[in-house]
Amino acid sequence: MSRPDPNRELVERPNKSQLKRDMQALQDVGEALCQLSRERLAKVPMSERLRDAVEEYQRVGKHEAKRRHLQFIGKLMRDEQDVAAIREALDAFNGTSRAEIARQHKLERLRERLLETEDVLGEIGAEFPDADLQHLRNLRRNALKERDAQKPPRSYREIFQVLRQLSGAGAQAEEEAPEEGEEE
């Protein structure tokens, strides 16, 4: 009888429980995809086979059929090339991606600077040519009055909404603009 060689490296295989957790996580990502609207789903980078399966899930009506189809989507997720990109897109839709959080913080700082001095309107006009600077000036004035009178910060919030719309419109224009050398 031969003894095992102590110098031989042991090949570790994944824990069965860990494999199940990983598969459940992929199925959860698939379920999150199924909850998206058609417009958002179109923006997520995924294979056509997975996209078709998600769209089929949205058409299925019976509970048991949906459950089985969700398991199928989980299986397809295992074959997906770039699951990280799918998770990143879902995080962006949920507002939990680092890029989205950084964008929100940048807009909050811009709003605070605007309340400190009206000179920031020039920066906003340069960064967002479509901005209605007069409207922002009025919102700034109203926000300062609300703060002094200790009223609810309606205009303060509206400034953020306007900046977010401007920022979102700018990001969409960059995405939709053709690349250099690419024809429209």
Secondary structure, DSSP 8 states (H G I E B T S, - for coil): -----TTS-------HHHHHHHHHHHHHHHHHHHTS-HHHHHHS---HHHHHHHHHHHH--SHHHHHHHHHHHHHHHHH-S-HHHHHHHHHHHHT-SHHHHHHHHHHHHHHHHHHH-TTHHHHHHHH-TT--HHHHHHHHHHHHHHHHTT---HHHHHHHHHHHHHHHHHHHHHHHS--TT---
